[in-house]
Amino acid sequence: MDGYIPENILVYIAVDNSQRGKGFGKKLMQKAITSVDGNIALHVEPDNPAKKLYESLGFTNKYLEMRLTK
């Protein structure tokens, strides 16, 4: 699956509501990026304010996720 699935998948990252907007999320992401070898994937909802942070760090939207809810 080389080329389709990145070597690293960031499953969860969070900053307490009282600490948001202080740069902690950016520092966490920068540490994650520099701590691993290979590509990184993550999922983010389109209306999540953190999406702008991820984009500023170089993340792009390569695929459209589709779901069937039953």
C-alpha positions as a printed Julia matrix, in Angstrom:
70×3 Matrix{Float64}:
   0.0    0.0    0.0
   3.03   2.23  -0.38
   1.87   5.59  -1.66
  -1.67   5.13  -0.35
  -1.27   4.76   3.39
   1.27   6.99   5.15
   3.78   5.56   7.57
   2.26   7.52  10.45
  -1.33   8.27  11.42
  -2.0   10.9   14.06
  -5.06   9.54  15.82
  -5.76  12.21  18.42
  -4.42  15.57  19.53
  -6.14  18.0   21.87
  -5.53  21.14  23.86
  -7.67  22.04  26.86
 -10.26  24.72  26.05
  -8.66  27.12  28.54
  -5.28  26.85  26.77
  -6.39  27.17  23.15
  -5.02  30.02  21.08
  -1.73  30.09  22.99
   0.37  28.12  20.51
   0.34  24.79  22.35
  -1.38  22.96  19.49
   1.22  24.21  17.04
   4.06  23.13  19.35
   2.5   19.67  19.76
   2.12  19.29  16.01
   5.66  20.49  15.31
   6.99  17.96  17.83
   4.96  15.17  16.23
   6.22  16.13  12.77
   9.87  16.22  13.8
   9.63  13.05  15.92
   8.71  10.65  13.12
  10.14   9.5    9.81
   7.84   9.38   6.82
   4.51  10.9    5.95
   1.75  11.7    8.44
  -2.03  11.51   8.01
  -4.78  12.8   10.27
  -8.53  13.26  10.08
 -10.14  16.62  10.77
 -13.71  17.81  10.38
 -14.13  20.59   7.78
 -15.44  23.07  10.38
 -12.73  22.36  12.99
 -10.72  25.54  13.64
  -7.55  23.39  13.91
  -7.83  22.7   10.17
  -6.15  26.05   9.51
  -3.27  25.09  11.8
  -2.75  21.79   9.99
  -2.8   23.56   6.62
  -0.26  26.12   7.84
   2.03  23.22   8.78
   1.8   21.78   5.27
  -1.02  19.25   5.55
  -3.23  19.01   2.48
  -6.52  17.31   1.71
  -5.64  14.45  -0.62
  -8.79  12.34  -0.33
 -12.49  12.82   0.24
 -13.82  10.57   3.0
 -17.19   8.98   2.42
 -19.29   7.14   5.01
 -22.5    5.15   5.05
 -24.42   5.69   8.28
 -26.99   2.99   8.98
